[in-house]
Amino acid sequence: METFILNTMWVFIASVFVFLMHAGFAMVEVGFTQSKNAVNIIMKNFVTVSVGVLCYFVIGFGFMYGKDMGGVIGQSYFGLLNAPDAFAGISFEAFFFFQAIFAATCATIVSGAMAERTKFISYLLFVIIATTLIYPLIGHWIWGGGFLAEKLGFRDFAGGTAVHAVGGICALVGAKMVGARKGKFKNGKPVAIPGHNIPLGALGVLILWFGWFGFNPGSTLDITSPDTVHAAITTLLSGAGATVSALFLSDIKYGKPDAGLTLNGALAGLVGITAGANQITFIGAIIVGVLSGIIMIYAVEFIERRLNIDDPVGAISVHGVCGIFGTLAIGLFSVNGGLFYGGSIILLLTQGLGVLICGGVAAVLAYVTFSLIRMAKGLRVDEHMENHGLDTIEHGISAYIEL
Protein backbone atom coordinates (compact mmCIF):
# COMPACT_ATOMS: atom_id res chain seq x y z
CA MET A 1 0.00 0.00 0.00
CA GLU A 2 2.84 2.39 0.82
CA THR A 3 4.45 1.74 -2.57
CA PHE A 4 1.10 2.35 -4.29
CA ILE A 5 0.74 5.74 -2.57
CA LEU A 6 4.36 6.69 -3.19
CA ASN A 7 4.22 5.83 -6.87
CA THR A 8 0.89 7.58 -7.33
CA MET A 9 2.39 10.71 -5.81
CA TRP A 10 5.43 10.42 -8.09
CA VAL A 11 3.30 10.10 -11.23
CA PHE A 12 1.22 13.09 -10.17
CA ILE A 13 4.34 15.21 -9.64
CA ALA A 14 5.82 14.04 -12.95
CA SER A 15 2.54 14.98 -14.65
CA VAL A 16 2.83 18.52 -13.36
CA PHE A 17 6.38 18.69 -14.76
CA VAL A 18 5.10 17.57 -18.15
CA PHE A 19 2.24 20.07 -18.02
CA LEU A 20 4.79 22.87 -17.65
CA MET A 21 6.28 21.77 -20.97
CA HIS A 22 3.32 23.43 -22.70
CA ALA A 23 4.63 26.77 -21.49
CA GLY A 24 8.01 25.80 -22.92
CA PHE A 25 6.54 24.87 -26.30
CA ALA A 26 4.67 28.17 -26.41
CA MET A 27 7.74 30.25 -25.57
CA VAL A 28 9.93 28.43 -28.12
CA GLU A 29 7.38 28.91 -30.87
CA VAL A 30 6.74 32.56 -30.03
CA GLY A 31 10.44 33.38 -29.78
CA PHE A 32 11.36 31.65 -33.04
CA THR A 33 8.64 33.39 -35.11
CA GLN A 34 7.63 36.94 -35.99
CA SER A 35 6.15 39.33 -33.43
CA LYS A 36 3.01 39.93 -35.51
CA ASN A 37 1.87 36.34 -34.86
CA ALA A 38 2.71 36.00 -31.16
CA VAL A 39 -0.88 36.11 -29.87
CA ASN A 40 -1.98 33.53 -32.43
CA ILE A 41 0.76 31.18 -31.34
CA ILE A 42 -0.02 31.64 -27.65
CA MET A 43 -3.69 30.97 -28.38
CA LYS A 44 -2.90 27.78 -30.30
CA ASN A 45 -0.66 26.38 -27.58
CA PHE A 46 -3.02 27.38 -24.79
CA VAL A 47 -6.12 25.96 -26.42
CA THR A 48 -4.30 22.78 -27.49
CA VAL A 49 -4.06 21.78 -23.84
CA SER A 50 -7.75 22.35 -23.17
CA VAL A 51 -9.18 20.88 -26.36
CA GLY A 52 -6.67 18.03 -26.41
CA VAL A 53 -7.32 16.97 -22.82
CA LEU A 54 -11.10 17.01 -23.29
CA CYS A 55 -10.93 14.96 -26.49
CA TYR A 56 -8.54 12.49 -24.91
CA PHE A 57 -10.77 12.18 -21.85
CA VAL A 58 -13.92 11.47 -23.86
CA ILE A 59 -12.49 9.20 -26.56
CA GLY A 60 -8.71 9.05 -26.90
CA PHE A 61 -7.82 7.38 -23.61
CA GLY A 62 -10.33 4.59 -24.26
CA PHE A 63 -8.86 3.90 -27.69
CA MET A 64 -5.35 3.91 -26.22
CA TYR A 65 -5.68 2.03 -22.92
CA GLY A 66 -9.09 0.40 -23.05
CA LYS A 67 -9.57 -3.34 -23.30
CA ASP A 68 -7.61 -4.51 -26.32
CA MET A 69 -9.48 -5.45 -29.48
CA GLY A 70 -7.40 -7.55 -31.87
CA GLY A 71 -4.13 -5.85 -30.93
CA VAL A 72 -5.29 -2.75 -32.82
CA ILE A 73 -7.39 -0.50 -30.59
CA GLY A 74 -8.91 -0.18 -27.13
CA GLN A 75 -12.63 -0.38 -26.50
CA SER A 76 -13.35 0.74 -22.94
CA TYR A 77 -12.77 3.52 -20.37
CA PHE A 78 -14.31 6.20 -22.59
CA GLY A 79 -14.90 9.19 -20.35
CA LEU A 80 -13.24 7.06 -17.63
CA LEU A 81 -16.47 5.07 -17.29
CA ASN A 82 -16.19 1.72 -15.46
CA ALA A 83 -12.55 2.42 -14.75
CA PRO A 84 -10.75 0.44 -12.03
CA ASP A 85 -9.29 2.05 -8.92
CA ALA A 86 -5.75 1.03 -9.87
CA PHE A 87 -3.95 0.78 -13.18
CA ALA A 88 -0.32 -0.17 -13.82
CA GLY A 89 0.37 -0.26 -10.09
CA ILE A 90 -0.81 3.29 -9.35
CA SER A 91 -4.06 5.18 -8.98
CA PHE A 92 -6.03 4.96 -12.22
CA GLU A 93 -6.79 8.67 -12.06
CA ALA A 94 -3.11 9.56 -11.68
CA PHE A 95 -2.30 7.37 -14.68
CA PHE A 96 -4.95 9.12 -16.78
CA PHE A 97 -3.67 12.54 -15.70
CA PHE A 98 -0.14 11.67 -16.85
CA GLN A 99 -1.30 10.25 -20.17
CA ALA A 100 -3.69 13.11 -20.96
CA ILE A 101 -0.89 15.65 -20.76
CA PHE A 102 1.26 13.44 -23.00
CA ALA A 103 -1.51 13.44 -25.60
CA ALA A 104 -1.70 17.22 -25.71
CA THR A 105 2.10 17.35 -26.04
CA CYS A 106 2.00 15.28 -29.23
CA ALA A 107 -0.50 17.66 -30.84
CA THR A 108 1.51 20.76 -29.92
CA ILE A 109 4.46 19.69 -32.09
CA VAL A 110 2.42 20.33 -35.24
CA SER A 111 1.71 23.92 -34.23
CA GLY A 112 5.32 25.04 -34.64
CA ALA A 113 5.86 23.61 -38.10
CA MET A 114 2.67 25.22 -39.43
CA ALA A 115 3.07 28.53 -37.62
CA GLU A 116 2.35 31.99 -39.12
CA ARG A 117 0.12 30.94 -42.02
CA THR A 118 -2.41 28.39 -40.74
CA LYS A 119 -6.01 29.17 -39.87
CA PHE A 120 -6.69 28.98 -36.15
CA ILE A 121 -9.87 26.93 -36.53
CA SER A 122 -8.18 24.52 -38.95
CA TYR A 123 -5.38 23.84 -36.48
CA LEU A 124 -7.89 23.16 -33.72
CA LEU A 125 -9.74 20.68 -35.91
CA PHE A 126 -6.47 18.82 -36.35
CA VAL A 127 -5.92 18.80 -32.57
CA ILE A 128 -9.30 17.11 -32.15
CA ILE A 129 -8.41 14.30 -34.56
CA ALA A 130 -4.87 13.96 -33.24
CA THR A 131 -5.97 13.47 -29.62
CA THR A 132 -8.99 11.30 -30.34
CA LEU A 133 -7.55 9.02 -33.03
CA ILE A 134 -4.01 9.45 -34.40
CA TYR A 135 -2.00 9.50 -31.16
CA PRO A 136 -4.27 7.09 -29.22
CA LEU A 137 -4.29 4.51 -32.03
CA ILE A 138 -0.51 4.39 -32.38
CA GLY A 139 -0.09 4.70 -28.63
CA HIS A 140 -2.23 1.60 -28.15
CA TRP A 141 0.05 -0.39 -30.43
CA ILE A 142 3.08 0.63 -28.36
CA TRP A 143 1.84 1.00 -24.75
CA GLY A 144 -1.76 -0.13 -24.56
CA GLY A 145 -1.41 -3.85 -25.26
CA GLY A 146 -1.36 -3.58 -29.04
CA PHE A 147 0.53 -5.65 -31.57
CA LEU A 148 3.76 -3.65 -31.89
CA ALA A 149 4.92 -4.17 -28.33
CA GLU A 150 3.15 -7.44 -27.55
CA LYS A 151 3.72 -9.32 -30.81
CA LEU A 152 6.79 -7.72 -32.36
CA GLY A 153 8.68 -6.62 -29.24
CA PHE A 154 8.94 -2.97 -30.30
CA ARG A 155 10.34 -0.68 -27.59
CA ASP A 156 9.55 2.95 -26.89
CA PHE A 157 10.05 3.81 -23.24
CA ALA A 158 8.74 7.38 -23.04
CA GLY A 159 7.47 8.32 -26.49
CA GLY A 160 10.35 8.81 -28.92
CA THR A 161 8.05 7.41 -31.59
CA ALA A 162 4.60 7.54 -29.98
CA VAL A 163 4.84 11.25 -29.16
CA HIS A 164 7.74 12.86 -31.00
CA ALA A 165 8.12 10.95 -34.25
CA VAL A 166 4.34 10.80 -34.74
CA GLY A 167 4.01 14.51 -33.98
CA GLY A 168 6.94 15.33 -36.26
CA ILE A 169 5.59 13.30 -39.17
CA CYS A 170 2.17 14.92 -38.83
CA ALA A 171 3.99 18.26 -38.77
CA LEU A 172 5.84 17.36 -41.98
CA VAL A 173 2.59 16.54 -43.76
CA GLY A 174 0.86 19.65 -42.45
CA ALA A 175 3.72 22.01 -43.31
CA LYS A 176 3.92 20.60 -46.83
CA MET A 177 0.19 20.90 -47.41
CA VAL A 178 -0.21 24.42 -46.03
CA GLY A 179 2.79 25.68 -48.00
CA ALA A 180 5.66 27.96 -47.09
CA ARG A 181 5.35 31.41 -45.60
CA LYS A 182 5.39 34.24 -48.10
CA GLY A 183 8.98 35.22 -48.87
CA LYS A 184 10.51 32.08 -47.40
CA PHE A 185 11.78 30.81 -50.74
CA LYS A 186 13.19 32.89 -53.59
CA ASN A 187 14.23 31.12 -56.78
CA GLY A 188 13.93 27.82 -54.91
CA LYS A 189 16.37 28.86 -52.19
CA PRO A 190 15.37 29.39 -48.53
CA VAL A 191 15.51 32.88 -47.07
CA ALA A 192 15.91 33.34 -43.33
CA ILE A 193 12.91 34.79 -41.50
CA PRO A 194 14.44 35.48 -38.07
CA GLY A 195 12.56 34.87 -34.86
CA HIS A 196 11.79 38.07 -33.00
CA ASN A 197 12.81 37.04 -29.47
CA ILE A 198 15.57 34.45 -29.08
CA PRO A 199 15.85 35.00 -25.28
CA LEU A 200 12.17 34.02 -25.00
CA GLY A 201 12.90 30.94 -27.10
CA ALA A 202 15.81 30.08 -24.82
CA LEU A 203 13.55 30.34 -21.78
CA GLY A 204 11.17 27.96 -23.52
CA VAL A 205 13.95 25.44 -24.12
CA LEU A 206 14.99 25.53 -20.47
CA ILE A 207 11.36 25.05 -19.37
CA LEU A 208 11.07 22.10 -21.74
CA TRP A 209 14.29 20.59 -20.40
CA PHE A 210 12.95 20.95 -16.88
CA GLY A 211 9.68 19.30 -17.89
CA TRP A 212 11.54 16.45 -19.55
CA PHE A 213 12.60 15.27 -16.08
CA GLY A 214 8.95 14.39 -15.61
CA PHE A 215 8.44 13.20 -19.17
CA ASN A 216 11.15 10.52 -19.18
CA PRO A 217 11.69 9.49 -15.52
CA GLY A 218 7.94 9.69 -14.91
CA SER A 219 7.36 7.04 -17.54
CA THR A 220 8.62 4.35 -15.15
CA LEU A 221 5.48 5.00 -13.06
CA ASP A 222 7.62 3.82 -10.15
CA ILE A 223 9.79 6.12 -8.03
CA THR A 224 11.41 3.08 -6.39
CA SER A 225 12.68 1.71 -9.71
CA PRO A 226 16.38 2.22 -10.50
CA ASP A 227 15.26 3.16 -14.00
CA THR A 228 13.73 6.39 -12.72
CA VAL A 229 16.91 8.18 -11.69
CA HIS A 230 18.81 6.48 -14.51
CA ALA A 231 16.36 8.00 -17.00
CA ALA A 232 16.82 11.42 -15.39
CA ILE A 233 20.59 11.25 -15.81
CA THR A 234 20.48 10.00 -19.41
CA THR A 235 18.02 12.79 -20.19
CA LEU A 236 20.41 15.35 -18.71
CA LEU A 237 23.47 13.98 -20.48
CA SER A 238 21.86 13.56 -23.88
CA GLY A 239 20.49 17.10 -23.84
CA ALA A 240 23.91 18.44 -22.88
CA GLY A 241 25.72 16.38 -25.52
CA ALA A 242 23.40 17.57 -28.27
CA THR A 243 23.70 21.19 -27.20
CA VAL A 244 27.49 21.03 -27.47
CA SER A 245 27.52 19.19 -30.81
CA ALA A 246 25.00 21.61 -32.35
CA LEU A 247 27.00 24.56 -31.01
CA PHE A 248 30.29 23.44 -32.56
CA LEU A 249 28.83 22.13 -35.81
CA SER A 250 26.94 25.37 -36.43
CA ASP A 251 30.15 27.30 -35.76
CA ILE A 252 32.09 25.13 -38.22
CA LYS A 253 29.42 25.25 -40.95
CA TYR A 254 28.30 28.87 -40.70
CA GLY A 255 31.28 30.64 -39.13
CA LYS A 256 29.43 31.53 -35.93
CA PRO A 257 27.78 29.52 -33.13
CA ASP A 258 24.12 29.79 -34.14
CA ALA A 259 21.78 30.47 -31.22
CA GLY A 260 18.67 28.95 -32.75
CA LEU A 261 20.43 25.75 -33.80
CA THR A 262 22.13 25.45 -30.42
CA LEU A 263 18.81 25.77 -28.62
CA ASN A 264 17.21 23.25 -30.95
CA GLY A 265 20.24 21.05 -30.36
CA ALA A 266 19.27 20.71 -26.71
CA LEU A 267 15.75 19.69 -27.71
CA ALA A 268 17.11 17.26 -30.28
CA GLY A 269 19.12 15.48 -27.60
CA LEU A 270 16.16 15.33 -25.26
CA VAL A 271 13.99 13.85 -27.99
CA GLY A 272 16.76 11.47 -29.08
CA ILE A 273 17.07 9.81 -25.67
CA THR A 274 13.34 9.63 -24.93
CA ALA A 275 12.70 6.20 -26.45
CA GLY A 276 15.60 4.51 -24.66
CA ALA A 277 16.23 6.62 -21.57
CA ASN A 278 15.80 3.62 -19.25
CA GLN A 279 18.07 1.19 -21.12
CA ILE A 280 20.98 3.20 -22.51
CA THR A 281 24.13 3.79 -20.48
CA PHE A 282 25.35 7.23 -19.50
CA ILE A 283 28.11 7.15 -22.13
CA GLY A 284 25.58 5.87 -24.65
CA ALA A 285 23.29 8.77 -23.77
CA ILE A 286 26.05 11.28 -24.49
CA ILE A 287 26.73 9.61 -27.85
CA VAL A 288 23.02 9.61 -28.71
CA GLY A 289 22.85 13.27 -27.75
CA VAL A 290 25.91 14.29 -29.77
CA LEU A 291 24.57 12.46 -32.81
CA SER A 292 21.09 13.95 -32.35
CA GLY A 293 22.48 17.48 -32.40
CA ILE A 294 24.39 16.76 -35.60
CA ILE A 295 21.49 14.96 -37.29
CA MET A 296 19.13 17.80 -36.43
CA ILE A 297 21.25 20.42 -38.21
CA TYR A 298 21.56 18.37 -41.39
CA ALA A 299 17.85 17.54 -41.24
CA VAL A 300 16.96 21.24 -41.05
CA GLU A 301 19.07 21.88 -44.16
CA PHE A 302 17.61 18.94 -46.06
CA ILE A 303 14.00 19.80 -45.25
CA GLU A 304 14.45 23.44 -46.25
CA ARG A 305 16.82 23.19 -49.21
CA ARG A 306 15.87 19.86 -50.73
CA LEU A 307 12.21 19.45 -49.84
CA ASN A 308 11.41 23.20 -49.82
CA ILE A 309 9.29 22.77 -46.70
CA ASP A 310 9.03 25.73 -44.36
CA ASP A 311 9.28 24.78 -40.68
CA PRO A 312 9.69 28.00 -38.64
CA VAL A 313 10.82 26.32 -35.42
CA GLY A 314 12.52 23.17 -36.72
CA ALA A 315 9.88 20.90 -35.20
CA ILE A 316 10.08 18.31 -37.97
CA SER A 317 13.83 17.89 -37.54
CA VAL A 318 13.86 18.04 -33.74
CA HIS A 319 10.87 15.84 -33.02
CA GLY A 320 10.33 13.81 -36.17
CA VAL A 321 13.86 13.01 -37.30
CA CYS A 322 15.45 12.79 -33.85
CA GLY A 323 12.48 10.84 -32.51
CA ILE A 324 13.05 8.25 -35.23
CA PHE A 325 16.80 8.21 -34.66
CA GLY A 326 16.38 7.77 -30.90
CA THR A 327 14.00 4.87 -31.41
CA LEU A 328 16.43 3.16 -33.76
CA ALA A 329 19.28 3.87 -31.33
CA ILE A 330 17.75 1.36 -28.92
CA GLY A 331 18.72 -1.36 -31.39
CA LEU A 332 22.32 -0.22 -31.08
CA PHE A 333 22.81 1.14 -27.57
CA SER A 334 20.33 -0.76 -25.39
CA VAL A 335 22.12 -2.75 -22.70
CA ASN A 336 19.33 -5.29 -23.13
CA GLY A 337 19.79 -6.66 -26.64
CA GLY A 338 21.44 -3.72 -28.42
CA LEU A 339 23.87 -4.54 -31.20
CA PHE A 340 26.77 -2.83 -29.41
CA TYR A 341 26.06 -4.83 -26.24
CA GLY A 342 26.13 -8.34 -27.57
CA GLY A 343 22.66 -8.43 -29.08
CA SER A 344 21.67 -9.46 -32.56
CA ILE A 345 20.41 -7.28 -35.38
CA ILE A 346 16.86 -8.45 -34.66
CA LEU A 347 16.14 -5.65 -32.18
CA LEU A 348 17.37 -2.99 -34.60
CA LEU A 349 15.22 -4.44 -37.39
CA THR A 350 12.23 -4.57 -35.03
CA GLN A 351 12.71 -0.93 -34.11
CA GLY A 352 12.98 -0.01 -37.77
CA LEU A 353 9.82 -1.91 -38.66
CA GLY A 354 7.95 -0.27 -35.80
CA VAL A 355 9.03 3.18 -36.92
CA LEU A 356 7.94 2.45 -40.50
CA ILE A 357 4.52 1.24 -39.39
CA CYS A 358 3.90 4.11 -37.00
CA GLY A 359 5.32 6.71 -39.37
CA GLY A 360 3.39 5.42 -42.34
CA VAL A 361 0.08 5.32 -40.50
CA ALA A 362 0.67 8.76 -38.97
CA ALA A 363 1.46 10.23 -42.40
CA VAL A 364 -1.65 8.72 -44.01
CA LEU A 365 -3.97 9.78 -41.19
CA ALA A 366 -2.47 13.28 -41.13
CA TYR A 367 -2.85 13.62 -44.89
CA VAL A 368 -6.48 12.51 -44.79
CA THR A 369 -7.20 14.80 -41.83
CA PHE A 370 -5.61 17.89 -43.38
CA SER A 371 -7.25 17.14 -46.75
CA LEU A 372 -10.70 17.04 -45.15
CA ILE A 373 -9.98 20.20 -43.17
CA ARG A 374 -8.77 21.95 -46.32
CA MET A 375 -12.00 21.04 -48.13
CA ALA A 376 -14.18 22.10 -45.22
CA LYS A 377 -12.45 25.20 -43.86
CA GLY A 378 -9.24 25.71 -45.79
CA LEU A 379 -5.80 25.47 -44.21
CA ARG A 380 -4.10 28.73 -45.05
CA VAL A 381 -5.01 32.29 -44.14
CA ASP A 382 -5.34 34.78 -47.00
CA GLU A 383 -2.39 36.85 -48.18
CA HIS A 384 -3.58 40.06 -46.51
CA MET A 385 -3.80 38.35 -43.14
CA GLU A 386 -0.40 36.75 -43.51
CA ASN A 387 1.21 40.05 -44.49
CA HIS A 388 -0.25 41.98 -41.57
CA GLY A 389 -0.05 39.20 -39.01
CA LEU A 390 -2.62 36.83 -37.57
CA ASP A 391 -2.86 38.55 -34.19
CA THR A 392 -5.03 41.59 -34.84
CA ILE A 393 -7.10 40.05 -37.63
CA GLU A 394 -7.86 36.63 -36.08
CA HIS A 395 -7.77 37.62 -32.40
CA GLY A 396 -8.33 41.36 -32.32
CA ILE A 397 -5.22 42.22 -30.32
CA SER A 398 -1.48 42.58 -30.75
CA ALA A 399 1.10 41.10 -28.41
CA TYR A 400 3.15 44.27 -28.43
CA ILE A 401 1.81 47.81 -28.22
CA GLU A 402 3.74 50.42 -30.15
CA LEU A 403 4.29 53.62 -28.15
Steps between C-alpha positions, in 0.01 A plus 500: 500500500784739582661435161165561328464839672862595438486414132167675454650813652804471272287468186292799606812712553648383169172594330529854629855517360372388161214750513755780537649390168204666327631834621838403357353407162313830489807708584719318245245548225436865584870582525592327174228674293399855412352739756186560292386141565584466870141511629390242244774265609422546869133433427579181308724360772264600779190358337682182393524400865131557567357353181751215495435394859122504453517295180739253658277469806185429299643273230878485466589333829249221435647431157851501647467312830159337487452126475696383198313406184708290261827670594384810311290725723348532846128480563428612856558778757346768278441799724666287772177301534528165683864570571680302772646661811854398405680475169863405436569491873382855574175689537303478176424871516868589538581281200235675290628842608853413385384358168261786421780754520715279276223500240481878489880513467490293181250738339701810592795393283296564185429859601861612459554357154181661367540831681428846350277395210247245628140578587432481872182295462669259258780432747249432776315252281827314456555498878162331542589219259854466632390451862198283428644272231854543363701505824273259694498242219878488465542531875286190548728301272803602707376537861140387519535128430505527122689293247823700468616448856323173578557312174807660345689610812526865394640729771421863570550586865369857520373594155788549257270360233155513661524871582790661316538309175122485451467871576793582272365297209158662534682834506685410179175418322327811631786736414520359148127530442460852638800626303787728591469845649504783250859598423653186647627373166641708215604323181470170687744604772400553866514849646540546874200645683653569843312439821423820686602397853776241539528555880132402528573192290791414728274526804262262326778248440604509865137452610471205263822349634366536852173335399686215334606382847135412547449381144771232499554397866125520561442235237626231739186565709714382791717730712662196664627363168870551421388594150347823628818679603690330218255652251546842661877483458489375140254779422739756648806363323339458160363854504842634596681294236268619225530862607879484473503316166248742346700795634829388345354369175311824438821693567694283254233512227388862525798677657315589820335299780134527399266568792189348347676180395670470838168532680340248267803280559403466865148398400636257243701322768204485734283352227777262391531334841127482574436157348790331679563711809457200732727257313791701361815559703622844598776492237247372248271790588776751428568333164129500414483866596806602298366317196152649546639853495691428180210320331264784586712762322531295182129417515411870519711564189354206310139586581545864400737475204405167348134459589420875502288457812474796734525405868541822704613332822670185370236273652520241223875458543503515880201280572446297185853420387659478845203305634557241228875496557458456876262210449743329265785571743347249741597228253860614531549636851252310718679301769221246457546363149665794322743418222790671679429300817507149367153491349401397152374718218145383572428780748623766258285355221201487736548864592527592134184310411313664786608845388391427142158379611438787739642760263307371203169490684559844653579647157189349339268606782650850506462534124137389510428729796659809345336425163155490660572816698621675185177409319282606791673810636821551307844476658670826416409856591467749214795707382381821667478329837840340463661830402354693792520222756243263644476672838283804435293346221424158655509599868444874508811586700874536457758352734705817498366854521693761307555820700 
